[in-house]
Amino acid sequence: MSPAPAVHWPASRVLVVGAVALVVAGTVLLGVGLHGGDRALPPPAPSAAATHATVTTLPSAIPLSTVRSVPIRLRIPALGMSVALMSLGENADGTVQVPPSDREPGWFDLGPTPGEIGSSVILGHVDNTSGPGVFFTLRTLTAGDPVFVDRADGGTVEFVVNSVATYTKTGFPAQRVYGSHGSSALQLVTCGGAFDHSTGSYLSNVVVYTSLVAVTPPPAPTG
């Protein structure tokens, strides 16, 4: 199904939510546009391979298709990142919540947990009026970079970056980002592109697409 036209929500001083609604398996999901503060920071320079690069061969792995466990920590060695995760749901108006802190990303908890079949989505801010946010360097990731998610059950799932893409808010591919495609995937989303000083928001989204490559199960019970 094609995504519905973008819905533009009123701007606030620091956060703006831009949403694209779609229906996946009978559930209404929203593609969220995260915006930074009303002052744009110089974005980090991506490498030449950072946009639309694709991993052609991935190690095989068995997704945790029957096990659901909340993700508690995101680790991205290439960015020197190890950060706790919060859970995000929906606002009263049906839009996806955004993290209240620019230092902590959030997992959309109405979707699959990382490692389950389907697309798990983690959202974070790129910056705000006081400086860089947790996903400020996200767009510098390149194909093949590993991404680890530690889960509440004590297990860890490892993903590998397939590609990094930038989309305008009106062209956000909600079905591709939030929809299930028959495998276990993790998408990381932040804002990017040109900064509109008149609205205090970015005009695009950066999406990092990853695929599951390894599962470290939780430790066996003792005693």
Backbone as a ProteinNet text record, in pm:
[ID]
protein_1_A
[PRIMARY]
MSPAPAVHWPASRVLVVGAVALVVAGTVLLGVGLHGGDRALPPPAPSAAATHATVTTLPSAIPLSTVRSVPIRLRIPALGMSVALMSLGENADGTVQVPPSDREPGWFDLGPTPGEIGSSVILGHVDNTSGPGVFFTLRTLTAGDPVFVDRADGGTVEFVVNSVATYTKTGFPAQRVYGSHGSSALQLVTCGGAFDHSTGSYLSNVVVYTSLVAVTPPPAPTG
[TERTIARY]
84.7	0	88	52.6	129.3	101.2	204.1	181.3	84	7.8	-80.7	1.7	-56.1	17.2	64.6	173.8	230.5	134.4	136.8	58.7	156.8	144.3	236.5	171.9	235.9	181.8	241.1	171.5	220	360.3	440.6	577.9	584.1	673.8	706	845.9	892.9	1021.7	1134.9	1126.5	1235.8	1201	1081.9	1046.6	929.5	936.9	825.6	805.4	683.3	654.9	591.5	652.1	593.1	558.1	438.1	396.4	340.7	364.4	305.5	233.6	103.7	26.5	19.6	20.9	-0.1	-61	-106	-163.8	-79.5	-30.5	47.3	-19.4	-68.2	-134.8	-246.7	-320.8	-436.4	-403.6	-275.7	-237	-190.3	-241.1	-198.7	-64.7	36.3	167.3	198.6	299.7	331.9	480.9	515.5	653.7	679.8	776.6	796	913.3	895.7	1005.6	1050.4	1174.8	1229.2	1300.5	1279.7	1342.4	1425.6	1532.4	1614.3	1560.2	1645	1600.2	1593.7	1572.8	1556.4	1690.3	1800.3	1931.9	1999.8	2035.7	2097.9	2246.5	2297.9	2440.6	2500	2629.2	2691.5	2685.8	2629.8	2620.9	2756.9	2778.2	2903.5	2912.3	3033	3051.2	3049	2957.4	2955.3	3065.3	3103.4	3199	3127.9	3205.6	3146	3053.8	3075.7	2995.5	2871.1	2847.8	2742.7	2602.2	2586.2	2452.6	2424.2	2314.9	2269	2373.1	2465.5	2557	2485.9	2516	2443.4	2539.8	2515.2	2590.5	2534.1	2618.6	2569	2559.1	2642.6	2640.2	2635.3	2536.9	2521.9	2532.6	2596.8	2597.2	2455.5	2431.8	2298	2272.7	2145.6	2107.6	1962.4	1925.8	1787.4	1722.5	1624.4	1560.2	1487.2	1477.3	1403.1	1255.7	1199.3	1065	955.3	983.9	880.3	911.3	1018.2	1060.1	1055.5	985.3	975.7	1042.3	1141.5	1209.7	1245.7	1215.9	1234.4	1382.8	1417.5	1556.5	1590.4	1707.4	1743.8	1868	1948.7	2070.1	2105.4	2148.3	2194.4	2343.9	2418.9	2564	2606.8	2675.8	2725.4	2874.2	2961.2	3105.1	3163.7	3118.3	3174.2	3152.2	3050.9	3020.8	3064.8	3125.1	3161.1	3039.4	2927.6	2799.8	2760.6	2723	2659.4	2561.7	2431.7	2332.4	2207.9	2147.5	2024.1	1909.9	1812.7	1695.9	1570.7	1486.1	1353.8	1252.3	1130.9	1022.9	935.2	891.9	806.7	678.6	566.4	438.6	377.6	248	175.6	123.6	115.7	49.9	-101.3	-174.2	-320.7	-376.2	-302.9	-350.5	-308.1	-245.1	-205.9	-67.9	3.4	139.7	236.1	348.2	449	517.8	536.5	607.3	753.3	813.5	955.9	1023.4	1150.5	1217.8	1215.3	1184.7	1184.7	1325.2	1424.9	1563.8	1637.8	1721.4	1800.4	1921.5	1943.4	2058.5	2023.7	1896.7	1854.9	1757.4	1790.6	1698.1	1586.9	1485.4	1372.5	1330.8	1283.8	1233.4	1081.3	1026.1	881.5	821.9	756.1	717.2	588.3	526	412.4	456.7	586.1	642.2	715.4	779.2	853	974.9	1016.1	1141.2	1256.6	1373.4	1486.9	1517.7	1520.3	1542.3	1419.1	1300.8	1178.3	1164.7	1078.9	1047.6	979.8	1021.5	963.3	1065.5	1017.9	1104.5	1090.1	1196.9	1203.6	1261	1209.5	1250.1	1295.4	1412	1465.6	1483.4	1430.2	1433.5	1516.7	1589.6	1668.7	1687.8	1721.2	1738.4	1878.9	1888.2	2017.6	2084.8	2007.7	2062.5	1947.5	1981.8	1882.6	1951.6	1890	1946.1	2073.8	2101.7	2219.3	2336.7	2315.6	2427.2	2383.2	2480.9	2450.1	2362.3	2276.5	2195.4	2259.9	2191.5	2247.8	2273.9	2195	2212.1	2276.9	2357.1	2420.4	2511.3	2580.9	2673.4	2615.4	2486.3	2425.7	2449.4	2442.7	2450.5	2591.5	2689.1	2824.6	2846.9	2748.2	2762.2	2773.8	2843.9	2861.7	2821.5	2798.6	2759.9	2861.8	2811.6	2898.3	2923.4	2891.4	2909.7	2814.8	2863.9	2775.7	2697	2578.5	2490.9	2440.2	2459.7	2419.4	2304.9	2210.6	2102.2	2097.9	2115.8	2104.8	1960.1	1910.4	1769.6	1751.3	1630.5	1601.1	1617.4	1607.7	1621.9	1767.1	1861	2002.7	2069.9	1993.9	2049	2089.5	2162.7	2205.6	2180.1	2131.8	2115.2	2208.3	2270.8	2364.1	2307.2	2309.6	2266.8	2386.8	2376.1	2478.8	2411.5	2476.9	2422.1	2421.4	2304.6	2291	2306.1	2237.5	2241.6	2199.8	2234.7	2195.9	2133	2013.1	1940.7	1880.2	1862.6	1799.2	1675.2	1562.2	1435.1	1375.8	1309.8	1233.3	1117.4	1067.1	955.4	835.4	808.2	691.8	715.2	841.1	872	916	884.8	926.7	862.8	943.2	889.1	843.5	729.4	682.7	668.7	618.1	602	736.6	836.7	969	1031.9	1012.8	1076.4	1006.5	872.1	796	737.2	723.9	657.3	744.7	679.4	750.6	778.5	901.7	941.4	989	944.4	972.7	1103.7	1175.9	1302.6	1311.5	1418.7	1438.2	1527.2	1473.3	1546.6	1537	1630.5	1629.4	1654.5	1566.6	1584.6	1612.5	1711.3	1745.7	1708.2	1633	1576.9	1611.4	1653.2	1673.4	1640.4	1663.8	1637.5	1766.8	1753.6	1871.6	1834.5	1927.3	1902.8	1911.8	1848.3	1849.9	1770.2	1813	1744.2	1664.9	1536.1	1446.6	1439	1507	1509.7	1373	1289.1	1157.6	1066.4	1084.5	1001.6	1078.1	1211.1	1291.4	1299.2	1302.1	1304.8	1382.1	1422.5	1488	1383.5	1425.1	1332.7	1334.3	1427.7	1442.4	1463.8	1460.5	1493.4	1611.5	1695.5	1801.3	1756.6	1763.8	1726.4	1844.1	1884.5	1986.1	1914.1	1931.7	1869.6	1970.2	1926.8	2014.2	1941.5	2018.6	1964	2029.3	1953.2	2003.1	2108.3	2220.6	2325	2365.2	2336.4	2378.2	2291.3	2274	2195.3	2277	2295.6	2355.6	2242.4	2208.8	2094.3	2120.8	2015.4	2033.7	2106.4	2177	2246.1	2151	2196.8	2114.3	2090.5	1972	1945	2041.3	2076.5	2164.9	2088	2142	2080.5	1984.5
-119.7	0	124.4	221.8	345.4	429.6	496.1	582.3	694	735.7	850	977.2	1087.7	1213.7	1253.2	1327	1368.8	1460	1447.2	1535.7	1622.5	1751.3	1843.2	1897.9	1873.4	1914.8	2048.8	2123.4	2256	2247.8	2348.7	2352.8	2400.7	2340.7	2393.3	2451.5	2508.2	2575.3	2476.2	2358.4	2263.7	2140.3	2085.6	1960.7	1979.2	1913.7	1912.9	1769	1724	1589.1	1597.8	1531.5	1519.9	1374.8	1343.3	1203.2	1164.7	1040.6	980.5	854.9	846.9	733	623.4	499.9	387	274.5	171.3	56.2	-65.5	-133.9	-255.3	-362.9	-467.3	-578.9	-529.6	-430.9	-382.3	-280.8	-247.8	-152.3	-23.4	87.6	217.5	253.7	274.1	315.9	451.4	515.8	650.5	664	718.4	752.9	888.9	895.9	1018.2	1097.2	1227.6	1316.7	1384.5	1359.9	1425.2	1550.9	1654.1	1781.7	1827.8	1895.7	1952.2	2085.8	2163.5	2292	2396.8	2522.9	2627.1	2687.1	2618.6	2658.8	2536.6	2544.9	2430	2425.2	2308.3	2287.8	2234.9	2258.9	2200.9	2049.9	1981.2	1835.2	1772.1	1651.3	1581.8	1541	1532.7	1494.6	1343.2	1289.2	1143.6	1100.5	973.9	921.1	899.8	875.1	858.8	738.3	640.9	518.1	525.7	641	646.7	652	691.2	705.2	596.9	521.4	418.6	309.9	288.1	175.9	50.8	-63.9	-185.9	-300.8	-374.2	-495.4	-605.7	-672.5	-771.9	-911.2	-940.6	-1071.6	-1055.1	-1118.5	-1110	-1249.1	-1259.6	-1390.1	-1433.2	-1564.9	-1614.2	-1607.2	-1589.7	-1585.6	-1625.2	-1677.4	-1714.9	-1607.7	-1534.4	-1429.6	-1488.4	-1409.1	-1450.5	-1426.1	-1499.6	-1468.6	-1496.3	-1577.5	-1609.4	-1551.5	-1472.8	-1419.4	-1266.7	-1209.2	-1063.5	-1017.1	-931.4	-876.9	-731.9	-645.5	-501.4	-468.2	-386.2	-341.4	-237.7	-250.6	-159.1	-75.9	-118.2	-42.3	-57.4	54	58.8	84.8	0.8	18.1	21.4	128.7	143.8	176.3	75.6	98.9	205	209.7	306.2	451.1	472.9	608	625.4	521	527.6	540.5	481.3	501	379.2	401.8	302.2	379.1	364.4	451	372.1	407.2	342.2	381.1	291.5	315.1	331.2	423.9	436.6	377.6	357.5	309.7	426.4	425.7	529.3	466.1	531	483.5	584.4	606.2	703.9	816.3	935.1	1047.6	1032.2	1116.2	1108.5	1131.2	1205	1231.7	1124.6	1017.3	907.9	920	1028.1	1041.8	966.5	927.7	857.3	954.7	910.9	993.2	1009.7	1120.4	1140.7	1145.2	1110.4	1111.2	1250.5	1259.1	1388.8	1444.3	1356.6	1398.5	1385.3	1483.1	1473.7	1383	1333.4	1248.3	1100.1	1066.2	927	891	793.1	751.6	664.7	642	561.9	460.1	345.3	237.8	247.7	237.5	243	110.4	110.8	-14.8	-77.1	-17.9	-82.4	-170.5	-168.9	-255.4	-372	-456.5	-570.6	-525.7	-608.7	-581.4	-621.9	-560	-598.2	-747.5	-815.7	-959.2	-1036.1	-977.3	-1040.8	-1018.6	-1098.4	-1075.7	-940	-863.5	-732	-622.1	-499.5	-382.1	-316.8	-321.7	-247.8	-109.7	-6.8	130.4	202.4	264.4	347.2	488.4	585.7	725.8	807.6	905.3	992.4	1128.4	1226.2	1363.6	1386.1	1471.5	1504.1	1618.8	1716.3	1827.6	1905.8	2008.7	2105.5	2240.1	2332.9	2468	2474.4	2371.6	2375.4	2293.5	2212.7	2135.6	2006.2	1918.5	1792.7	1701.1	1624	1523	1386.2	1285.4	1151.2	1094	1131.9	1079.7	1181.8	1272	1375.5	1316.8	1209	1147.8	1025.4	1002.8	881	865.9	973.8	963.3	933.2	929.2	893.3	742.6	665.2	519.9	472.4	361.6	306.3	160	108.6	-31.2	-122.9	-218.7	-312.4	-278.5	-155.6	-119	-200.8	-256.3	-333.1	-243.4	-290.3	-222.7	-329.5	-307.1	-404.7	-350.1	-436.9	-400.7	-503.3	-456.1	-541.8	-542.2	-662.1	-678.2	-708	-685.9	-703	-847	-943.5	-1084.1	-1126.2	-1032.4	-1062.2	-1100.1	-1112.3	-1144.5	-1019.2	-1040.7	-930.7	-971	-877.4	-900.7	-807.1	-859.6	-781.2	-760.9	-636.3	-600.5	-544.5	-539.1	-475.9	-372.2	-258	-150.9	-195.2	-182.9	-209.9	-82.8	22.5	147.6	263.2	383.2	506.6	597	643.4	723.3	846.9	950.7	1074.5	1098.3	1128.6	1151.6	1284.5	1352.6	1469.6	1425	1514.6	1479.1	1429.9	1494.9	1455.4	1324.7	1282.6	1159.1	1047.3	1059.8	958.3	823.1	716.2	585.4	504.4	539.9	479.6	328.4	279.6	135.6	64	119.3	57.6	62.6	171.1	188	105.2	110	46.7	-89.7	-117.4	-239.3	-362.4	-478.6	-605.7	-656.4	-703.2	-751.8	-896.8	-968.4	-1110.2	-1147.3	-1049	-1075.2	-984.4	-996.7	-912.9	-795.4	-673.6	-553	-449.4	-358.4	-245.3	-119.6	-22.5	107	214	297.3	409.4	537.5	624.9	742.6	869.8	970.2	1103	1205.9	1331.9	1434.3	1475.2	1545.5	1585.7	1669.2	1681.1	1763	1910.6	1991.7	2136.3	2176.9	2284.5	2336.8	2460.8	2460.9	2571.8	2664.1	2777.4	2870.8	2933.7	2938.1	3001.5	2915.1	2782.9	2692.5	2630.5	2649	2590.5	2439.7	2383.7	2239	2198.4	2070.8	2015	1972.4	1965.3	1932.9	1785.6	1710	1570.3	1479.6	1350.3	1247.6	1165.4	1123.3	1026.9	892.7	787.9	653.8	560.3	490	385.2	250.9	175	43.3	-64.4	-157.9	-266.4	-399.9	-508.1	-643.4	-724.4	-816.9	-903.6	-1000.4	-1011.9	-1105.6	-1203.5	-1173.9	-1264	-1244.9	-1352.7	-1350.6	-1413.2	-1340.3	-1395.6	-1419.4	-1544.5	-1571.2	-1527.8	-1512.2	-1478.1	-1589.4	-1556.6	-1661.3	-1765.3	-1888.3	-1996.3	-1978.7	-2013.5	-2002.4	-2089.5	-2040.6	-2117.5	-2172.3	-2274	-2329	-2442.7
0	0	0	-77.8	-82.1	40.7	96.6	210.9	178.1	278.4	261.4	256	207.9	204.9	343.2	347.7	475.2	549.3	681.4	767.3	843.2	830.4	895.3	1021.4	1134.4	1262.9	1302.8	1391.1	1430.7	1489.5	1459.6	1507.3	1651.7	1729.1	1861.6	1853.5	1961.7	1956.9	1933.8	1996.8	1988.9	1907.9	1925.9	1860.8	1766.9	1652.5	1559	1514.7	1509.8	1462.8	1325.8	1227.2	1095	1073.4	1033.7	1029.6	894.3	857	738.5	784.6	763.7	813.9	709.6	756	668	749.2	680.6	748.4	717.2	820.7	806	889.4	823.2	891.8	981.8	935.2	1008.2	1115.1	1133.5	1237.6	1173.7	1222.7	1169.9	1232.7	1147.5	1193.3	1133.6	1188	1144.4	1119.2	1004.6	978.9	1040	1128.8	1206.1	1153.2	1142.8	1112.3	1239.4	1282.1	1400.5	1357.3	1431.9	1399.4	1516.8	1489.4	1595.1	1639.1	1706.8	1757.9	1649.2	1691.6	1591.2	1549	1582.1	1534.1	1474.1	1347.3	1281.2	1311.1	1343.1	1361.7	1232.9	1208.9	1089.3	1098	997.9	1003.8	982.4	1038.1	1013.2	867.1	815.5	675.4	662.9	581.2	561.8	467.8	477	380.5	247.4	143.2	10.8	4.8	92.7	88.9	176	239.7	340.1	283.4	159.3	103.6	0.7	28.5	-64.1	-90.5	3.6	-9.2	39.6	-19.9	13.6	39.4	146.9	172.9	84	8.7	-86	-24	75.4	138.8	289.3	353.3	497.8	558.3	675.1	742.7	773.7	772	802.8	951.9	991.4	1132.3	1142.4	1257.2	1280.5	1366.1	1313.5	1393.3	1513.4	1619.6	1738.6	1714.2	1618.2	1570.2	1671.9	1773.6	1872.4	2009.7	2018.7	2147.7	2144	2239.5	2247	2376.3	2364.1	2480	2451.7	2545.4	2527.3	2509.5	2409.7	2394.6	2501.1	2561.3	2669.7	2639.4	2543.1	2512.5	2365	2304.3	2165.8	2165.7	2092.5	2083.5	1936.7	1899.7	1762.2	1771	1762.5	1780.6	1687.8	1562	1467.4	1512.1	1595.1	1644.7	1789.8	1848.6	1989.6	2078.5	2037.2	2105.3	2186.5	2311.2	2396.1	2483.2	2452.7	2514.7	2550.1	2663.5	2706.6	2613.5	2601.4	2516.6	2601.7	2563	2621.6	2525.3	2572.6	2486.5	2445.2	2319.8	2264.6	2213	2239.3	2188.2	2094	2108.7	2027.5	2114.8	2057.1	2122.2	2110	2181.3	2178.6	2038.6	1955.1	1819.3	1719.9	1769.2	1681.8	1621.8	1647.7	1597.7	1688.4	1633	1710.1	1805.7	1928.3	2024.3	1981.8	2021.6	2001.1	2138	2146.3	2276.3	2339.9	2468.9	2535.2	2554.6	2549.2	2565.7	2434.6	2401.7	2279.7	2298.3	2420.8	2450.3	2454.1	2448.7	2460.8	2349.8	2267.2	2161.6	2217.7	2136.7	2181.2	2077.3	2125.9	2040.6	2031.8	1909.8	1887.9	1933.2	2051.6	2115.5	2062.5	1961.8	1896.7	1780.1	1752.2	1649.6	1713.9	1633.3	1687.6	1766.7	1862.1	1931.2	1840.2	1855.4	1771.7	1783.5	1669.9	1665.1	1623.9	1643.9	1595.4	1444.4	1382.9	1242.7	1227.7	1129.3	1104	1121.5	1112.4	1122.1	1258.4	1334.8	1459.9	1429	1495.7	1463.3	1590	1582	1691	1638.2	1713.7	1672.4	1771	1719.8	1805.3	1741.7	1824.3	1776.1	1721.6	1622.2	1563.5	1638.3	1684.1	1761.4	1823.1	1897.2	1943.2	1956.6	2024.6	2031.9	2113.7	2192.8	2279.7	2226	2121.7	2069.3	2003.6	1972.3	1904.4	1988.3	1919.3	1984.4	1969.9	2021.8	2026.3	1887.1	1787	1651.7	1558.1	1612.6	1531.1	1423.6	1455.3	1359.4	1290.3	1304.7	1250.7	1101.1	1026.8	881.6	830.3	920.4	878.1	876.9	920.8	916	771.2	753.3	619.6	617.5	497.8	481.7	547	626.1	695.4	840.3	883.3	1023.6	1111.5	1223.3	1311.3	1406.5	1440.9	1536.9	1633.7	1763.1	1863.9	1947.8	1981	2071.1	2183.6	2306.8	2424.5	2470.3	2504.8	2538	2686.4	2734.2	2876.5	2922.1	2829.4	2867.5	2883.6	2863.2	2875.8	2746.4	2640.1	2509.7	2432.5	2324.7	2236.8	2092.7	2014	1870.8	1795.4	1691.9	1611.5	1472.4	1428.1	1294.2	1218.9	1087.1	1006.3	916.7	901	817.7	672.1	609.7	466.1	384.3	427.5	352.6	440.5	398.7	465.9	360.4	387	286.8	351.1	271.3	315.6	230.8	297.9	229.9	275.3	184.4	225.6	313.2	397.7	485.1	403.7	292.4	212.5	138	125.5	55.2	147.7	277.1	373.9	342.1	323.5	283.7	405.3	461	585.7	575.9	463.2	445.9	452.9	389.3	389.3	527.7	600.1	730.5	838.6	842.1	949.8	911.7	783.9	741.6	756.5	767.9	775.9	635.1	613.5	481.8	488.6	592.7	602.2	666.7	719.4	787.3	908.4	983.2	1101.1	1065.1	1079.8	1043.1	1154.8	1155.9	1247.9	1168.1	1181.6	1117	1223.6	1199.3	1286.7	1214.1	1280.9	1214.3	1290.3	1217.7	1274.2	1167.6	1195.6	1094.7	1026.4	915.2	840.2	720.5	629	511.4	542.6	458.5	477	600.7	662.6	780.9	741.8	775.7	744.5	865.8	859.2	973	998.1	897.6	916.6	1002.9	997.1	1077.2	1193.5	1195.2	1301.3	1292.6	1170.1	1156.2	1031	1029.5	911.9	810.3	685.2	577.2	538.8	595.5	555	675.6	648.1	745.3	695.8	787.7	760	816.8	734.9	778.4	754.4	858.7	847.5	846.4	738.7	724.6	765.3	850	891.1	883.5	882.2	882.4	993.7	1050	1155.5	1102.1	1175.3	1134	1243.6	1369.6	1476.6	1599.4	1673.1	1795.6	1908	2015.9	2136.5	2235.1	2263.5	2349.8	2493.1	2570.6	2711.7	2784.5	2893.1	2966.8	3022.1	3027	3078.5	3228.5	3276	3419.2	3498.5	3615.6	3703.1	3822.3	3883.4	4002.5	3971.2
[MASK]
+++++++++++++++++++++++++++++++++++++++++++++++++++++++++++++++++++++++++++++++++++++++++++++++++++++++++++++++++++++++++++++++++++++++++++++++++++++++++++++++++++++++++++++++++++++++++++++++++++++++++++++++++++++++++++++++

